[in-house]
Amino acid sequence: MNSTDDDRLIADSVARLFADHVDKTVRLRAEGGVFDRVLWQRVIDAGWPLLLATEAAGGLGQGWVQAWPLLHGLGHAQVPLPLAETLLAAQLLSHAGLPLPDLRQGPLTVIEQGFGNTLQAVGDDGALRVSGRAHHVPWARHAQAAVLSLANGSLALLDLRGGPGLSLQPQVNTAGLPSDTLQLQDMRCVALAPNPLPLAQPVWTLGALARCAMMVGALEWTLTQAVTYAGDRVQFGKPIGRYQAIQHALALMAGDVAAARMATQVAIHDVPAPGTADGAAAQFSIAVAKVRCGEAATRGTGIAHQVHGAIGFTQDHALHFATRRLWAWRAEFGSDAEWAAALGRAAMAEGAAGFWPALTAKSFDTLSTIPPSSSSP
């Protein structure tokens, strides 16, 4: 069996499970604050949270190429689970040689120091303590632990199960899903290790990539719904999809979605394996993908709602589950405007002589050191 067969097998498995067990009721229950432990156990039984974790840690030892159908499926089915966050956290922990928490006890989440988070770490490997505030932490109220990526290149594991020095303020993102604020006061880290990946700010960067894949899934679902509705809805004696204005808008959306998909797949193929030396191409490609996906989400959601008209804004219609997620995900881990600004600053830093060689090599030296000025996760 080759990698294409493996990818198809994963995609088919993802589609079947989510089609059977994720519906409007599940999504609304999550927006009401309920964590679906039955659904969480199903994805654990499938082995998906450990897809990127090392085999030595009990994972499947796969790469981001194999994670693509899973992340895409999360967006396509609008799955209300912190599977992307747990996937990334498990990869970082296992490749750093740190023990993985028992995921049957709950999911994991991720935090990047900086980017609007006012976290300070003091102490050494034996007694590192963290104080400050972390904003927009995905699913923190339901997570048993968080992987914290520190500015000094280390990874720390924080126990979020109500220990001393931790308080949580429940908040939600545009999709109505948990995006909480954590207040830490002299909180002790339960584990510490160097970042195993050749990427600066691995949580921020790979979190952005995960959101891109999820956005592509949601965009493709939204496009299908809009095209189908345009073919079914009859106005003035013919389907609205036969009117040139509607056709033009849907063609524009289709082009945006295709470009977003391609940019994301390029970025996924550029992600370096742990232990390799250079992550510059991935840093560049992920920035480009986040810009392209964010722009596609902005235009695509507008077009989809225009095509659907008033019915698309109602609670009873399914469209809002995808469009509200797209609005949330385009902002999380850096908006398209913030990543575009980071790319622009990095390009200018190369100078006239260095710009074209750096662009064609997908290697802007300062991109990893010029973060977006965001307060997203």
C-alpha angles and dihedrals in degrees: 000000000000130000092266090056090048091051092049091049091052092046093050092047092049093048093049096048095046093044090053099043111024119075141137093285092054092049094048092047090055091051087053090060100261118136110214102227093175091057090043090054090050093057090045090053088052090054095233101132088060097045092114097034120104120266089237088062092049095265133124096251095225130147135236092272088065090045091058097085091047095050091042089051092052089060097039092053095034090232113195098217134106090237096132092052093048091046091055095042092051091050093052095044097046096045089047089056094246121138117257119236116240101270091204085075092059144298130289131238136198138231131187118208110239122014091108094321110119097206124151123191121201133177134038137285092286098051113015113167128189130207133177140056131306117197131205096008106178114242093342094152090060098038122100093205143003130219108223117201108208127210091239092065098261132121122222130190117220122197107225098184096112101281126158116293096029130106127168130207110200114228136158136218127230090282091057092248126131115284101158137185118233124202112200125191117187089323115179119231114230094209139012133189140150119275104266096203128081090235126103111227093011095184093052095043100043091038087059090050092051090051090051092055091047091049091052090053092049092044093052091049090048092049091051091050092049094048092047093048092048089054094048103040111087120202127169091000102310140062112280088232088073092063113098095227091057092045091051093050093048091047089053090050092048091053092050092049092049091050091048091051093049094047091050094048091050090052092048091052090049095056106115122231116249111272096031120119110231131053098162095109091051092048090054096043094047091052090051092047093051090051093048095045093047092052091047091050092052095049097034097053090049092051093045092053092045091053093048094044120194096342091065091063096055124105091232094060118083096222096089093060089067100035095049089050090050091053090050097044095047088062099041118094089009130328123250090256092053094048090045090053090050090051091048094051091047091049092051090050090060091063128214094298097045102040101083097043090048092048095050091045091047088230120125105173096210100041094096091049097049104068125190111263093240135137093207119121 
